[in-house]
């Protein structure tokens, strides 16, 4: 109820003063072209021409928070501000061109006159005193470091701000320092408890997936070998499910082949240098749509094979895909030449609420639990000595899981916070820089209203910023 008066006042001010507030469009069709100008300020470091205004402007309709609004055509009626009605389907103007590719020191200023952006190519150089600044990369740079895919929340932020920048938060630095201390105990940190296994939990849109992606980015710039799964739900949905007669679990060869292909995208060079250490026969299962292989139940890796050879075997032969993914998990645990990190987003999709209840059988059919899938069963356990971090995603239809999870240490769960007041101030300055918030109407009172109305929720803050 507090939101409606604020929106009415904002709309009334816009209509009476002749200036319309800004709203956020649906994701643009040509996202890549809009984001090519990202990080351009770094190329012009040291000064540049002031940003020019955009020429092409379009109209959209603001989304009704009750779920009923949609985009409208450009010739619709003006929204009449005032006291009557609950209609929030107001029209607003917004620029549709990319932001000017110039660096303006007068615009890139954060709270207290501090720099809004940091000129760096890695998250490893940040100390806690340097937190709450943005790091800017191009979309191509993000895709090069995370070719497995970017989180949906991160892509939404990039689309609506028209810049591929992320804020370095203290909560992310704590997460980074935790794993850095494991690899290099000489590094001094303020952390008391160091954990090799962490499960990031917290409210929706508090930044868990983005923090995980930033951690993977940092670890790879440090030379680590990272097994990154940006969408854990893909392991349990889609494709074919074949019961393995040896383990009585279900094989998913289509998902297995994609997992192996994704793992090669960034790590191919390193995998060519790592030898296989296990030479036991790899069991063969059913291939995707082709049944079992006749005359063979296993495949062996020859002496001198590398992890790259192992993965290629699983990609080439669909019967071996699941067995290779399981074997890869064991091989990575034996790697000592380079730090290995397992990073799983949507980790809660590997659990199901039904695991904590008695299974219900209807005739001969019953739901398949996530723990019954061969690959999930091999990877989801945190009862080992490997570095592993998983992030919960509350957009998955898993339901709320209990505090104690099977195969997860009792102290592994880490609550990831929403934006603090200091972080929210930096976010609003960034939105003003990206012209989501109009500079002439920006004030401390207004950005604090955004923060308290959203309770520090990142996506809600971005949505409310359009009404300032």
Number of C-alpha atoms within 10 A of each C-alpha: 5 7 13 13 12 17 19 22 15 18 24 17 16 20 16 12 8 8 12 21 23 24 27 23 20 12 14 13 9 9 14 14 11 19 21 18 20 23 22 17 21 17 13 14 13 10 14 15 12 13 14 10 10 13 9 10 10 15 20 22 23 22 19 14 13 7 7 9 15 12 14 14 11 13 8 12 9 10 18 15 18 14 10 8 8 11 12 19 18 24 26 24 18 21 19 16 14 16 21 17 18 21 21 18 16 12 17 18 17 21 17 7 9 12 17 21 22 17 14 13 13 15 19 17 9 15 13 15 7 12 17 25 23 21 19 23 21 18 23 15 13 18 13 14 19 22 17 21 17 19 18 13 17 17 18 14 18 20 22 19 21 25 24 24 22 20 22 22 19 17 19 22 19 16 21 20 21 20 23 19 16 15 14 10 10 9 10 10 14 9 11 7 6 14 16 16 24 24 25 23 21 19 15 15 20 20 26 29 25 22 24 24 25 23 23 23 20 19 22 18 14 14 12 18 22 22 22 24 24 23 19 22 19 16 21 20 13 11 13 15 19 18 16 17 9 8 10 12 18 24 27 27 29 20 23 24 24 17 23 22 17 18 19 19 14 20 16 14 11 15 19 13 13 19 17 23 16 16 14 11 13 19 19 21 26 22 21 21 11 9 12 15 15 6 6 9 14 15 17 13 16 11 11 11 17 18 22 20 18 24 24 17 20 23 23 11 15 25 26 27 34 30 23 27 25 18 23 19 15 15 17 21 14 14 15 9 10 12 18 21 24 20 22 25 25 23 23 26 25 21 20 18 15 15 15 12 8 7 12 10 9 8 6 5 8 10 10 16 16 22 19 15 22 21 26 20 16 15 16 21 15 20 11 13 9 16 20 23 25 27 27 22 24 17 11 13 11 17 13 10 14 8 9 12 16 15 12 17 16 10 12 18 21 14 15 19 17 21 23 13 15 10 20 23 20 23 27 26 23 25 20 23 19 18 18 27 24 18 15 8 10 15 12 9 8 14 23 15 17 25 24 13 16 19 16 20 22 20 16 16 23 22 18 22 26 22 25 26
